[in-house]
Amino acid sequence: MTRILSRASAYLQALPLTVILLFFLVLPIGMLLVVSFWDYDFIRMYPDFIWLNYDEVVNSAVTWRVYGNTLKYCLIVWALCLFIGFWVAYFLAFHVRTLTMQMALFLICTVPFLTSNVIRMISWVPLLGRNGLLNQTLQNMGLIDEPLEFLLFSDFAVILAMVHLFTLFMVVPIFNTMMRIDRSLIEAARDGGANGLQILWNVIIPLTKPGIAIGSIFIVTLVMGDFVTTRFMSGGQSASVGSIISNQMGLLQYPSAAANAVILLIIVLVMVGAILRFVNIRKEL
């Protein structure tokens, strides 16, 4: 009897979260999947079961290029965020001695999040524009004769803005994981004759893998679903899957947008699954 009551109590405790997940996660995804098979015209949608929306995605060369472009952004931004985020977290965790200073520097990293993403993107325009501060400085120093056109409204600008927006999502989990590393392990490695590079490669990086995996999941999901940064920083010259979905919704092509959203979701889940294949987060945390 006691065991039954204990089990019932556990189910009751999990019930509110289960209801929330079903209502706000499972149900919307299910509706998205259903709508992706509907037919539509310029006026309304028609409940149906057709593969036309998926055929348009799979058989469109333009759509394939956009998906490839999105994956390109994702891989480059992930690599840059990992490199920058790892060393920022490493500095905070191992080179800043006092907890007060660690927290102060960490809070400084979060200051940009006090403003919206759009404002932070707009702030790059006077810096990177043709007549912006950077071009004028380089010209005044005699390093260039003409303004650098690739600095703004280009893939470079898109990647720069994404790295600026998302790096902190890599810093936080890596920093949290590094702070959990037992410092006696590092001392033991140093006593065993290991140099700084060997300690980094054989001790710190393996123990930081859960943080790297969590940060990578954040970056992948954020970049793959982003469309505002791509549209604004490329000046409309580049596109992402999110941009396609946004345009289709603007044209009231909801079934096609749903089909793209389902395919994008599958791709992101495959990428997240690949990350989790390398690191068992639940086991290592």
Buried (B, 14 or more C-beta within 10 A) or exposed (E): EEEEEEEEEEEEEEEEEEEEEEEEEEEEEEEBBEBBBBBBEEEEBEEEEEEBBBEBBEEEEEBEEBBEBBBBBBBBBBEBBBEBBBEBBBEBBBEBEEEEEBEEEBEEBEEBEEEEBEEBBEBBBEBBBEEBEBBEEBBEEEEEEEBBEEBBBBBBBBBBBBBBBBBBBBBBBBBBBBBEBEEEEBEEBBEEEBEEEEBBEEBBEEBBBBBBBBBBBBBBBBBBBBBBBBBBBBEEEBBBBBBBBBBBBEEBBBBBBBBBBBBBBEBBEEBBEEBBEEBEBEEBB
